[in-house]
Amino acid sequence: MNRRRLIYPSGLTFFTLPLDYRIQLHSQIWEMVQFSNGFTWSEVYYMPVYLRRFYFNKLVEMKKKEAEEMKKAQSKSKVRMR
């Protein structure tokens, strides 16, 4: 297979974002606005990438802990009902 590389006047090859980057970006923005109870769309959209990733990862951790606690509470209630 013959791979062609694009070389620009600067001599560097050009790397692009994945084709689904916009979908990923807007999905992440929607989830942060919907579930974080504190961010607006414009705040998240214009937030530096490193901060957006930080807050998104914290939100994911928090939601996982909530799910684990919910699962524990449901298992405890099932044991009491027997």
Secondary structure, DSSP 8 states (H G I E B T S, - for coil): ------B-TTS-B-----TTHHHHHHHHHHHHHHHHSS--HHHHHTS-HHHHHHHHHHHHHHHHHHHHHHHHHHHHHHHHH-
